[in-house]
Amino acid sequence: MVGVGVAEVQLVVQSDDFGMCHAVNVGTVQAFREGIVTQVSTMAACPWFTEAAALAREFAIPVGVHQTLTCEWDFLRWRPLTDGPSLVGEDGTFRRTVEEAAAGVTHADAVRELSAQAAKFAAEGLTLEYLDFHMGSSVPSAYDEVSAALGKPFIYGPDVAKRFASIEVLSDRDADDKKPWLLDYLDKLTPGVHLLVTHCAAAEPELAALHRPGTYTYRWAEEYRLSDQAMVTDPEIRQAIEDHNIELTTVGAAF
């Protein structure tokens, strides 16, 4: 729940990739309802977006558009909503890495695609709180243009990012290191608004089937998500937040 009043230390706990697959949807809802997640970044181009939108409406989850110009998985592939030729690789789906997208996607194609994703989001009756991006910055000028057109904050844009006292990602750490790191992180938060990015998912078989084993990307399929899920629903983490008088909030409420 978002705290009442203004505390010296405020924390936005964000879960990314809502709509990517069913396991992510189930875990994200649990992380919001039973854990410390306060806002959720939603991927309108992905196959399970319709379910994610329904869940967001049902549980009044604060949501943003997770602007998507890439698809990293071997076996879960998604396509753009628009037909810009620079958006896709040989198989007709999004490019696999930020580097590939940055080298190949044009500004015009990116703006058209990201605008379509925001329009699909709005068509589901969702209230747009903010925008961010999936995996990294592929076409910086496009994110800025779409954010300006929609009149909503782009979290990683220079004007918004500098308003955070810190931005950290929990996910890409070894599972055994996450709780000690997170407890230390909470203990050392300074006055201001902080952003902690997570990637939550429920323990469903589809996660391990997203990607071939043995790669860095494979760790993002299941390992990182399940350990993030454990952290954001851990009672000890919740207690630490209360003990440190940290107010859980959202970008919409804080800015």
PyRosetta script that sets phi, psi and omega in degrees:
from pyrosetta import init, pose_from_sequence

init()
pose = pose_from_sequence("MVGVGVAEVQLVVQSDDFGMCHAVNVGTVQAFREGIVTQVSTMAACPWFTEAAALAREFAIPVGVHQTLTCEWDFLRWRPLTDGPSLVGEDGTFRRTVEEAAAGVTHADAVRELSAQAAKFAAEGLTLEYLDFHMGSSVPSAYDEVSAALGKPFIYGPDVAKRFASIEVLSDRDADDKKPWLLDYLDKLTPGVHLLVTHCAAAEPELAALHRPGTYTYRWAEEYRLSDQAMVTDPEIRQAIEDHNIELTTVGAAF")
pose.set_psi(1, 144.9)
pose.set_omega(1, 177.2)
pose.set_phi(2, -75.9)
pose.set_psi(2, 132.6)
pose.set_omega(2, -177.2)
pose.set_phi(3, -67.2)
pose.set_psi(3, 161.6)
pose.set_omega(3, 179.0)
pose.set_phi(4, -101.9)
pose.set_psi(4, 136.9)
pose.set_omega(4, -178.4)
pose.set_phi(5, 85.4)
pose.set_psi(5, -178.1)
pose.set_omega(5, -177.5)
pose.set_phi(6, -113.8)
pose.set_psi(6, 116.6)
pose.set_omega(6, 177.1)
pose.set_phi(7, -93.7)
pose.set_psi(7, 161.9)
pose.set_omega(7, 177.7)
pose.set_phi(8, -64.0)
pose.set_psi(8, -39.0)
pose.set_omega(8, 179.8)
pose.set_phi(9, -114.0)
pose.set_psi(9, 121.0)
pose.set_omega(9, 178.5)
pose.set_phi(10, -119.8)
pose.set_psi(10, 142.0)
pose.set_omega(10, -175.5)
pose.set_phi(11, -131.5)
pose.set_psi(11, 122.7)
pose.set_omega(11, 171.1)
pose.set_phi(12, -95.9)
pose.set_psi(12, 121.0)
pose.set_omega(12, 176.3)
pose.set_phi(13, -109.7)
pose.set_psi(13, 111.6)
pose.set_omega(13, -172.4)
pose.set_phi(14, -108.4)
pose.set_psi(14, 138.8)
pose.set_omega(14, 173.2)
pose.set_phi(15, -114.4)
pose.set_psi(15, 126.8)
pose.set_omega(15, -175.1)
pose.set_phi(16, -95.0)
pose.set_psi(16, 165.7)
pose.set_omega(16, 168.4)
pose.set_phi(17, 75.1)
pose.set_psi(17, 19.2)
pose.set_omega(17, 175.3)
pose.set_phi(18, -57.7)
pose.set_psi(18, 128.5)
pose.set_omega(18, -177.8)
pose.set_phi(19, 100.3)
pose.set_psi(19, -8.7)
pose.set_omega(19, -178.3)
pose.set_phi(20, -66.6)
pose.set_psi(20, -47.5)
pose.set_omega(20, 178.9)
pose.set_phi(21, -156.4)
pose.set_psi(21, 170.1)
pose.set_omega(21, -175.6)
pose.set_phi(22, -63.6)
pose.set_psi(22, -41.2)
pose.set_omega(22, -178.5)
pose.set_phi(23, -60.6)
pose.set_psi(23, -39.6)
pose.set_omega(23, 176.7)
pose.set_phi(24, -65.6)
pose.set_psi(24, -41.6)
pose.set_omega(24, 179.6)
pose.set_phi(25, -61.5)
pose.set_psi(25, -47.3)
pose.set_omega(25, -178.1)
pose.set_phi(26, -63.3)
pose.set_psi(26, -47.3)
pose.set_omega(26, -179.5)
pose.set_phi(27, -65.2)
pose.set_psi(27, -38.7)
pose.set_omega(27, -178.6)
pose.set_phi(28, -64.7)
pose.set_psi(28, -42.4)
pose.set_omega(28, 178.2)
pose.set_phi(29, -62.4)
pose.set_psi(29, -43.4)
pose.set_omega(29, 177.6)
pose.set_phi(30, -62.4)
pose.set_psi(30, -41.6)
pose.set_omega(30, -179.5)
pose.set_phi(31, -63.0)
pose.set_psi(31, -33.1)
pose.set_omega(31, 177.4)
pose.set_phi(32, -77.3)
pose.set_psi(32, -44.9)
pose.set_omega(32, -174.1)
pose.set_phi(33, -77.9)
pose.set_psi(33, -34.7)
pose.set_omega(33, -173.9)
pose.set_phi(34, -114.5)
pose.set_psi(34, -10.5)
pose.set_omega(34, -176.0)
pose.set_phi(35, -117.2)
pose.set_psi(35, -151.4)
pose.set_omega(35, -173.3)
pose.set_phi(36, -105.7)
pose.set_psi(36, 1.5)
pose.set_omega(36, 178.7)
pose.set_phi(37, -63.8)
pose.set_psi(37, 133.0)
pose.set_omega(37, -177.4)
pose.set_phi(38, -112.8)
pose.set_psi(38, -22.4)
pose.set_omega(38, 178.2)
pose.set_phi(39, -149.9)
pose.set_psi(39, 158.8)
pose.set_omega(39, -169.3)
pose.set_phi(40, -136.1)
pose.set_psi(40, 132.0)
pose.set_omega(40, 179.8)
pose.set_phi(41, -95.4)
pose.set_psi(41, 125.7)
pose.set_omega(41, -165.3)
pose.set_phi(42, -115.3)
pose.set_psi(42, 133.9)
pose.set_omega(42, -174.6)
pose.set_phi(43, -102.3)
pose.set_psi(43, 102.7)
pose.set_omega(43, -173.7)
pose.set_phi(44, -72.1)
pose.set_psi(44, -19.8)
pose.set_omega(44, -178.3)
pose.set_phi(45, -87.0)
pose.set_psi(45, -3.1)
pose.set_omega(45, -171.9)
pose.set_phi(46, -92.2)
pose.set_psi(46, 159.7)
pose.set_omega(46, -171.5)
pose.set_phi(47, -67.6)
pose.set_psi(47, -25.2)
pose.set_omega(47, -177.8)
pose.set_phi(48, -105.3)
pose.set_psi(48, 22.2)
pose.set_omega(48, 179.8)
pose.set_phi(49, -65.0)
pose.set_psi(49, -39.1)
pose.set_omega(49, -177.3)
pose.set_phi(50, -60.2)
pose.set_psi(50, -42.1)
pose.set_omega(50, 176.2)
pose.set_phi(51, -64.5)
pose.set_psi(51, -43.2)
pose.set_omega(51, 179.5)
pose.set_phi(52, -59.1)
pose.set_psi(52, -43.2)
pose.set_omega(52, 179.5)
pose.set_phi(53, -61.9)
pose.set_psi(53, -42.7)
pose.set_omega(53, 179.2)
pose.set_phi(54, -63.1)
pose.set_psi(54, -41.0)
pose.set_omega(54, 179.3)
pose.set_phi(55, -68.1)
pose.set_psi(55, -39.2)
pose.set_omega(55, 177.8)
pose.set_phi(56, -61.4)
pose.set_psi(56, -41.7)
pose.set_omega(56, 177.8)
pose.set_phi(57, -66.9)
pose.set_psi(57, -44.7)
pose.set_omega(57, -175.9)
pose.set_phi(58, -61.7)
pose.set_psi(58, -40.9)
pose.set_omega(58, -173.7)
pose.set_phi(59, -107.5)
pose.set_psi(59, 11.2)
pose.set_omega(59, 176.7)
pose.set_phi(60, 51.8)
pose.set_psi(60, 50.6)
pose.set_omega(60, -179.3)
pose.set_phi(61, -84.7)
pose.set_psi(61, 126.2)
pose.set_omega(61, 174.1)
pose.set_phi(62, -64.9)
pose.set_psi(62, 126.1)
pose.set_omega(62, -172.4)
pose.set_phi(63, -130.2)
pose.set_psi(63, 151.0)
pose.set_omega(63, 172.8)
pose.set_phi(64, -128.1)
pose.set_psi(64, 168.6)
pose.set_omega(64, 177.9)
pose.set_phi(65, -89.7)
pose.set_psi(65, 120.0)
pose.set_omega(65, 175.8)
pose.set_phi(66, -88.2)
pose.set_psi(66, 87.5)
pose.set_omega(66, -171.1)
pose.set_phi(67, -61.6)
pose.set_psi(67, 127.4)
pose.set_omega(67, -165.4)
pose.set_phi(68, -122.1)
pose.set_psi(68, 116.6)
pose.set_omega(68, 175.0)
pose.set_phi(69, -123.9)
pose.set_psi(69, 9.1)
pose.set_omega(69, -177.9)
pose.set_phi(70, -140.2)
pose.set_psi(70, 159.8)
pose.set_omega(70, 171.8)
pose.set_phi(71, -143.9)
pose.set_psi(71, 113.3)
pose.set_omega(71, -168.0)
pose.set_phi(72, -90.3)
pose.set_psi(72, -11.3)
pose.set_omega(72, -168.3)
pose.set_phi(73, -87.4)
pose.set_psi(73, 153.6)
pose.set_omega(73, 175.3)
pose.set_phi(74, -73.9)
pose.set_psi(74, -42.6)
pose.set_omega(74, -167.8)
pose.set_phi(75, -114.9)
pose.set_psi(75, -8.6)
pose.set_omega(75, 170.7)
pose.set_phi(76, -112.9)
pose.set_psi(76, 104.9)
pose.set_omega(76, -176.1)
pose.set_phi(77, -117.5)
pose.set_psi(77, 138.1)
pose.set_omega(77, 175.0)
pose.set_phi(78, -130.0)
pose.set_psi(78, 155.8)
pose.set_omega(78, -174.2)
pose.set_phi(79, -107.5)
pose.set_psi(79, 159.5)
pose.set_omega(79, 172.6)
pose.set_phi(80, -64.0)
pose.set_psi(80, 159.7)
pose.set_omega(80, 173.6)
pose.set_phi(81, -81.0)
pose.set_psi(81, -18.6)
pose.set_omega(81, -178.6)
pose.set_phi(82, -114.0)
pose.set_psi(82, 177.8)
pose.set_omega(82, -173.1)
pose.set_phi(83, -110.1)
pose.set_psi(83, 24.5)
pose.set_omega(83, 179.0)
pose.set_phi(84, -61.4)
pose.set_psi(84, 120.4)
pose.set_omega(84, -174.0)
pose.set_phi(85, -64.1)
pose.set_psi(85, -25.9)
pose.set_omega(85, -177.5)
pose.set_phi(86, -77.8)
pose.set_psi(86, -10.6)
pose.set_omega(86, -175.0)
pose.set_phi(87, -76.4)
pose.set_psi(87, -21.4)
pose.set_omega(87, -167.3)
pose.set_phi(88, -119.7)
pose.set_psi(88, 159.0)
pose.set_omega(88, 172.0)
pose.set_phi(89, -92.2)
pose.set_psi(89, -164.3)
pose.set_omega(89, -175.1)
pose.set_phi(90, -63.3)
pose.set_psi(90, -27.5)
pose.set_omega(90, -178.0)
pose.set_phi(91, -87.5)
pose.set_psi(91, 2.4)
pose.set_omega(91, 178.1)
pose.set_phi(92, 82.6)
pose.set_psi(92, 5.2)
pose.set_omega(92, 176.7)
pose.set_phi(93, -107.5)
pose.set_psi(93, 171.1)
pose.set_omega(93, 179.4)
pose.set_phi(94, -56.3)
pose.set_psi(94, 155.0)
pose.set_omega(94, 177.2)
pose.set_phi(95, -67.4)
pose.set_psi(95, 154.8)
pose.set_omega(95, -169.6)
pose.set_phi(96, -83.1)
pose.set_psi(96, -24.5)
pose.set_omega(96, -176.2)
pose.set_phi(97, -131.3)
pose.set_psi(97, 159.9)
pose.set_omega(97, 175.7)
pose.set_phi(98, -62.4)
pose.set_psi(98, -38.5)
pose.set_omega(98, -179.0)
pose.set_phi(99, -62.5)
pose.set_psi(99, -43.3)
pose.set_omega(99, 178.1)
pose.set_phi(100, -64.1)
pose.set_psi(100, -42.8)
pose.set_omega(100, 179.6)
pose.set_phi(101, -65.4)
pose.set_psi(101, -42.8)
pose.set_omega(101, -179.4)
pose.set_phi(102, -62.3)
pose.set_psi(102, -34.4)
pose.set_omega(102, -178.4)
pose.set_phi(103, -78.9)
pose.set_psi(103, -25.0)
pose.set_omega(103, -170.9)
pose.set_phi(104, -117.4)
pose.set_psi(104, -26.1)
pose.set_omega(104, -173.7)
pose.set_phi(105, -83.1)
pose.set_psi(105, 131.4)
pose.set_omega(105, 178.9)
pose.set_phi(106, -83.5)
pose.set_psi(106, 157.0)
pose.set_omega(106, 178.0)
pose.set_phi(107, -58.3)
pose.set_psi(107, -46.4)
pose.set_omega(107, -176.2)
pose.set_phi(108, -62.8)
pose.set_psi(108, -44.5)
pose.set_omega(108, 179.2)
pose.set_phi(109, -64.8)
pose.set_psi(109, -39.3)
pose.set_omega(109, -179.4)
pose.set_phi(110, -65.5)
pose.set_psi(110, -44.7)
pose.set_omega(110, -179.8)
pose.set_phi(111, -62.7)
pose.set_psi(111, -43.7)
pose.set_omega(111, -179.9)
pose.set_phi(112, -62.7)
pose.set_psi(112, -43.0)
pose.set_omega(112, -179.6)
pose.set_phi(113, -67.6)
pose.set_psi(113, -46.8)
pose.set_omega(113, -178.6)
pose.set_phi(114, -67.0)
pose.set_psi(114, -33.0)
pose.set_omega(114, 175.7)
pose.set_phi(115, -66.9)
pose.set_psi(115, -38.1)
pose.set_omega(115, 177.6)
pose.set_phi(116, -66.1)
pose.set_psi(116, -38.4)
pose.set_omega(116, 177.5)
pose.set_phi(117, -64.0)
pose.set_psi(117, -41.9)
pose.set_omega(117, 177.5)
pose.set_phi(118, -65.4)
pose.set_psi(118, -36.3)
pose.set_omega(118, 178.8)
pose.set_phi(119, -67.7)
pose.set_psi(119, -39.8)
pose.set_omega(119, 177.4)
pose.set_phi(120, -65.0)
pose.set_psi(120, -40.1)
pose.set_omega(120, 175.4)
pose.set_phi(121, -57.7)
pose.set_psi(121, -49.1)
pose.set_omega(121, -178.9)
pose.set_phi(122, -65.9)
pose.set_psi(122, -34.7)
pose.set_omega(122, -179.3)
pose.set_phi(123, -64.3)
pose.set_psi(123, -21.1)
pose.set_omega(123, 176.6)
pose.set_phi(124, -84.3)
pose.set_psi(124, 3.2)
pose.set_omega(124, 179.0)
pose.set_phi(125, 78.7)
pose.set_psi(125, 18.6)
pose.set_omega(125, -179.6)
pose.set_phi(126, -87.6)
pose.set_psi(126, 142.4)
pose.set_omega(126, 176.4)
pose.set_phi(127, -89.4)
pose.set_psi(127, 120.7)
pose.set_omega(127, -177.4)
pose.set_phi(128, -77.7)
pose.set_psi(128, 119.5)
pose.set_omega(128, 179.4)
pose.set_phi(129, -93.5)
pose.set_psi(129, -36.0)
pose.set_omega(129, -173.4)
pose.set_phi(130, -167.3)
pose.set_psi(130, 174.1)
pose.set_omega(130, 173.4)
pose.set_phi(131, -129.3)
pose.set_psi(131, 148.7)
pose.set_omega(131, 169.3)
pose.set_phi(132, -146.7)
pose.set_psi(132, -160.0)
pose.set_omega(132, 180.0)
pose.set_phi(133, -136.9)
pose.set_psi(133, 159.3)
pose.set_omega(133, 178.6)
pose.set_phi(134, -90.4)
pose.set_psi(134, 124.9)
pose.set_omega(134, 174.3)
pose.set_phi(135, 76.7)
pose.set_psi(135, -38.7)
pose.set_omega(135, -178.0)
pose.set_phi(136, 162.1)
pose.set_psi(136, -176.1)
pose.set_omega(136, -173.3)
pose.set_phi(137, -88.2)
pose.set_psi(137, 103.4)
pose.set_omega(137, 179.9)
pose.set_phi(138, -87.5)
pose.set_psi(138, -47.2)
pose.set_omega(138, -178.4)
pose.set_phi(139, -134.2)
pose.set_psi(139, 82.6)
pose.set_omega(139, -172.9)
pose.set_phi(140, -52.7)
pose.set_psi(140, -40.9)
pose.set_omega(140, -177.4)
pose.set_phi(141, -63.9)
pose.set_psi(141, -30.0)
pose.set_omega(141, -179.6)
pose.set_phi(142, -71.2)
pose.set_psi(142, -41.1)
pose.set_omega(142, 178.6)
pose.set_phi(143, -61.8)
pose.set_psi(143, -42.7)
pose.set_omega(143, -180.0)
pose.set_phi(144, -62.8)
pose.set_psi(144, -43.6)
pose.set_omega(144, -177.9)
pose.set_phi(145, -65.6)
pose.set_psi(145, -43.8)
pose.set_omega(145, -178.6)
pose.set_phi(146, -67.3)
pose.set_psi(146, -41.2)
pose.set_omega(146, 178.1)
pose.set_phi(147, -60.8)
pose.set_psi(147, -44.4)
pose.set_omega(147, 179.2)
pose.set_phi(148, -63.2)
pose.set_psi(148, -40.5)
pose.set_omega(148, -179.6)
pose.set_phi(149, -65.9)
pose.set_psi(149, -36.0)
pose.set_omega(149, -178.2)
pose.set_phi(150, -86.4)
pose.set_psi(150, -16.6)
pose.set_omega(150, -179.2)
pose.set_phi(151, 68.6)
pose.set_psi(151, 31.1)
pose.set_omega(151, -179.4)
pose.set_phi(152, -124.7)
pose.set_psi(152, 150.0)
pose.set_omega(152, -176.2)
pose.set_phi(153, -68.8)
pose.set_psi(153, 135.4)
pose.set_omega(153, 171.6)
pose.set_phi(154, -97.9)
pose.set_psi(154, 109.8)
pose.set_omega(154, -168.7)
pose.set_phi(155, -53.4)
pose.set_psi(155, -40.3)
pose.set_omega(155, -174.6)
pose.set_phi(156, -94.7)
pose.set_psi(156, 7.1)
pose.set_omega(156, 173.3)
pose.set_phi(157, -72.4)
pose.set_psi(157, 152.1)
pose.set_omega(157, -174.0)
pose.set_phi(158, -59.7)
pose.set_psi(158, -36.1)
pose.set_omega(158, -177.3)
pose.set_phi(159, -71.0)
pose.set_psi(159, -32.6)
pose.set_omega(159, -178.7)
pose.set_phi(160, -88.5)
pose.set_psi(160, -44.5)
pose.set_omega(160, -176.5)
pose.set_phi(161, -56.6)
pose.set_psi(161, -36.9)
pose.set_omega(161, -177.4)
pose.set_phi(162, -72.5)
pose.set_psi(162, -11.0)
pose.set_omega(162, 177.3)
pose.set_phi(163, -80.8)
pose.set_psi(163, -16.8)
pose.set_omega(163, 175.0)
pose.set_phi(164, -80.9)
pose.set_psi(164, 140.4)
pose.set_omega(164, 173.3)
pose.set_phi(165, -70.0)
pose.set_psi(165, -29.4)
pose.set_omega(165, 174.5)
pose.set_phi(166, -161.9)
pose.set_psi(166, 154.8)
pose.set_omega(166, 172.2)
pose.set_phi(167, -130.5)
pose.set_psi(167, 122.1)
pose.set_omega(167, -178.9)
pose.set_phi(168, -132.3)
pose.set_psi(168, 153.1)
pose.set_omega(168, 174.7)
pose.set_phi(169, -113.2)
pose.set_psi(169, 125.1)
pose.set_omega(169, 178.7)
pose.set_phi(170, -77.6)
pose.set_psi(170, -32.8)
pose.set_omega(170, -158.1)
pose.set_phi(171, -61.7)
pose.set_psi(171, -52.8)
pose.set_omega(171, -167.6)
pose.set_phi(172, -84.8)
pose.set_psi(172, 59.3)
pose.set_omega(172, 175.5)
pose.set_phi(173, -131.9)
pose.set_psi(173, 153.5)
pose.set_omega(173, 176.5)
pose.set_phi(174, -62.1)
pose.set_psi(174, 143.5)
pose.set_omega(174, -174.5)
pose.set_phi(175, -55.3)
pose.set_psi(175, -42.7)
pose.set_omega(175, -177.5)
pose.set_phi(176, -68.0)
pose.set_psi(176, -19.6)
pose.set_omega(176, -178.8)
pose.set_phi(177, -90.6)
pose.set_psi(177, -12.7)
pose.set_omega(177, -170.1)
pose.set_phi(178, -68.2)
pose.set_psi(178, -46.5)
pose.set_omega(178, -178.3)
pose.set_phi(179, -64.8)
pose.set_psi(179, -48.2)
pose.set_omega(179, 176.7)
pose.set_phi(180, -57.7)
pose.set_psi(180, -41.0)
pose.set_omega(180, 179.3)
pose.set_phi(181, -63.6)
pose.set_psi(181, -45.0)
pose.set_omega(181, -175.3)
pose.set_phi(182, -68.1)
pose.set_psi(182, -40.4)
pose.set_omega(182, 177.5)
pose.set_phi(183, -63.5)
pose.set_psi(183, -40.5)
pose.set_omega(183, 177.5)
pose.set_phi(184, -67.2)
pose.set_psi(184, -39.9)
pose.set_omega(184, 177.5)
pose.set_phi(185, -59.1)
pose.set_psi(185, -47.4)
pose.set_omega(185, -179.5)
pose.set_phi(186, -64.7)
pose.set_psi(186, -38.0)
pose.set_omega(186, -179.1)
pose.set_phi(187, -65.0)
pose.set_psi(187, -30.2)
pose.set_omega(187, -173.1)
pose.set_phi(188, -102.4)
pose.set_psi(188, 5.4)
pose.set_omega(188, 179.7)
pose.set_phi(189, -63.1)
pose.set_psi(189, 134.7)
pose.set_omega(189, -179.5)
pose.set_phi(190, -97.1)
pose.set_psi(190, 166.6)
pose.set_omega(190, 176.4)
pose.set_phi(191, -55.7)
pose.set_psi(191, 142.0)
pose.set_omega(191, -178.0)
pose.set_phi(192, 128.4)
pose.set_psi(192, -172.9)
pose.set_omega(192, -179.4)
pose.set_phi(193, -104.4)
pose.set_psi(193, 125.7)
pose.set_omega(193, -178.6)
pose.set_phi(194, -115.0)
pose.set_psi(194, 148.9)
pose.set_omega(194, 178.0)
pose.set_phi(195, -118.5)
pose.set_psi(195, 126.0)
pose.set_omega(195, 174.5)
pose.set_phi(196, -118.0)
pose.set_psi(196, 118.4)
pose.set_omega(196, -176.5)
pose.set_phi(197, -98.6)
pose.set_psi(197, 130.3)
pose.set_omega(197, 178.6)
pose.set_phi(198, -128.3)
pose.set_psi(198, 169.4)
pose.set_omega(198, 176.7)
pose.set_phi(199, -135.8)
pose.set_psi(199, 100.1)
pose.set_omega(199, -172.1)
pose.set_phi(200, -98.7)
pose.set_psi(200, 153.6)
pose.set_omega(200, 175.6)
pose.set_phi(201, -164.5)
pose.set_psi(201, 152.8)
pose.set_omega(201, 173.7)
pose.set_phi(202, -85.1)
pose.set_psi(202, 157.4)
pose.set_omega(202, -177.9)
pose.set_phi(203, -77.2)
pose.set_psi(203, 83.1)
pose.set_omega(203, 178.8)
pose.set_phi(204, -116.7)
pose.set_psi(204, 147.8)
pose.set_omega(204, -176.2)
pose.set_phi(205, -58.5)
pose.set_psi(205, -26.7)
pose.set_omega(205, -175.1)
pose.set_phi(206, -63.3)
pose.set_psi(206, -27.1)
pose.set_omega(206, -177.5)
pose.set_phi(207, -60.2)
pose.set_psi(207, -47.8)
pose.set_omega(207, -178.2)
pose.set_phi(208, -68.2)
pose.set_psi(208, -16.5)
pose.set_omega(208, -178.0)
pose.set_phi(209, -93.1)
pose.set_psi(209, 1.1)
pose.set_omega(209, -177.3)
pose.set_phi(210, -71.3)
pose.set_psi(210, -29.2)
pose.set_omega(210, -166.9)
pose.set_phi(211, -150.6)
pose.set_psi(211, 153.9)
pose.set_omega(211, 175.3)
pose.set_phi(212, -65.8)
pose.set_psi(212, 138.5)
pose.set_omega(212, 178.7)
pose.set_phi(213, -65.3)
pose.set_psi(213, 161.5)
pose.set_omega(213, 171.2)
pose.set_phi(214, 91.7)
pose.set_psi(214, 9.6)
pose.set_omega(214, -179.5)
pose.set_phi(215, -123.3)
pose.set_psi(215, 164.0)
pose.set_omega(215, 176.1)
pose.set_phi(216, -61.7)
pose.set_psi(216, -40.7)
pose.set_omega(216, 179.6)
pose.set_phi(217, -61.2)
pose.set_psi(217, -35.4)
pose.set_omega(217, -179.9)
pose.set_phi(218, -59.6)
pose.set_psi(218, -33.3)
pose.set_omega(218, 178.8)
pose.set_phi(219, -64.4)
pose.set_psi(219, -28.4)
pose.set_omega(219, 177.8)
pose.set_phi(220, -76.1)
pose.set_psi(220, -17.5)
pose.set_omega(220, -176.8)
pose.set_phi(221, -70.6)
pose.set_psi(221, -49.5)
pose.set_omega(221, -174.5)
pose.set_phi(222, -128.5)
pose.set_psi(222, -51.3)
pose.set_omega(222, -171.7)
pose.set_phi(223, -56.2)
pose.set_psi(223, -55.3)
pose.set_omega(223, -176.8)
pose.set_phi(224, -64.6)
pose.set_psi(224, -37.3)
pose.set_omega(224, -175.7)
pose.set_phi(225, -70.8)
pose.set_psi(225, -43.5)
pose.set_omega(225, -179.2)
pose.set_phi(226, -67.7)
pose.set_psi(226, -37.2)
pose.set_omega(226, 177.9)
pose.set_phi(227, -71.8)
pose.set_psi(227, -33.3)
pose.set_omega(227, 172.2)
pose.set_phi(228, -63.0)
pose.set_psi(228, -44.5)
pose.set_omega(228, 179.1)
pose.set_phi(229, -56.6)
pose.set_psi(229, -43.8)
pose.set_omega(229, -180.0)
pose.set_phi(230, -62.8)
pose.set_psi(230, -38.7)
pose.set_omega(230, -176.9)
pose.set_phi(231, -70.2)
pose.set_psi(231, -46.5)
pose.set_omega(231, -174.3)
pose.set_phi(232, -73.2)
pose.set_psi(232, -13.9)
pose.set_omega(232, 176.9)
pose.set_phi(233, -108.5)
pose.set_psi(233, 9.4)
pose.set_omega(233, -177.5)
pose.set_phi(234, -79.4)
pose.set_psi(234, 123.4)
pose.set_omega(234, -179.8)
pose.set_phi(235, -59.0)
pose.set_psi(235, -30.5)
pose.set_omega(235, 179.9)
pose.set_phi(236, -67.1)
pose.set_psi(236, -35.0)
pose.set_omega(236, 177.3)
pose.set_phi(237, -69.4)
pose.set_psi(237, -43.6)
pose.set_omega(237, 176.5)
pose.set_phi(238, -59.0)
pose.set_psi(238, -43.5)
pose.set_omega(238, -179.1)
pose.set_phi(239, -64.3)
pose.set_psi(239, -39.4)
pose.set_omega(239, 178.6)
pose.set_phi(240, -62.0)
pose.set_psi(240, -39.1)
pose.set_omega(240, 177.5)
pose.set_phi(241, -62.0)
pose.set_psi(241, -43.7)
pose.set_omega(241, 178.8)
pose.set_phi(242, -67.3)
pose.set_psi(242, -42.1)
pose.set_omega(242, -178.7)
pose.set_phi(243, -63.2)
pose.set_psi(243, -31.7)
pose.set_omega(243, -179.1)
pose.set_phi(244, -92.7)
pose.set_psi(244, 6.4)
pose.set_omega(244, 179.8)
pose.set_phi(245, 54.6)
pose.set_psi(245, 41.1)
pose.set_omega(245, 177.6)
pose.set_phi(246, -88.2)
pose.set_psi(246, 129.2)
pose.set_omega(246, 178.7)
pose.set_phi(247, -91.5)
pose.set_psi(247, 122.0)
pose.set_omega(247, 174.0)
pose.set_phi(248, -78.4)
pose.set_psi(248, 133.1)
pose.set_omega(248, -173.9)
pose.set_phi(249, -148.2)
pose.set_psi(249, -175.1)
pose.set_omega(249, 176.8)
pose.set_phi(250, -126.7)
pose.set_psi(250, 166.2)
pose.set_omega(250, 175.9)
pose.set_phi(251, -61.3)
pose.set_psi(251, -41.0)
pose.set_omega(251, -179.6)
pose.set_phi(252, -61.4)
pose.set_psi(252, -37.0)
pose.set_omega(252, -179.4)
pose.set_phi(253, -81.6)
pose.set_psi(253, -34.6)
pose.set_omega(253, -174.3)
pose.set_phi(254, -80.2)
pose.set_psi(254, -34.4)
pose.set_omega(254, -175.6)
pose.set_phi(255, -112.1)
pose.dump_pdb("model.pdb")
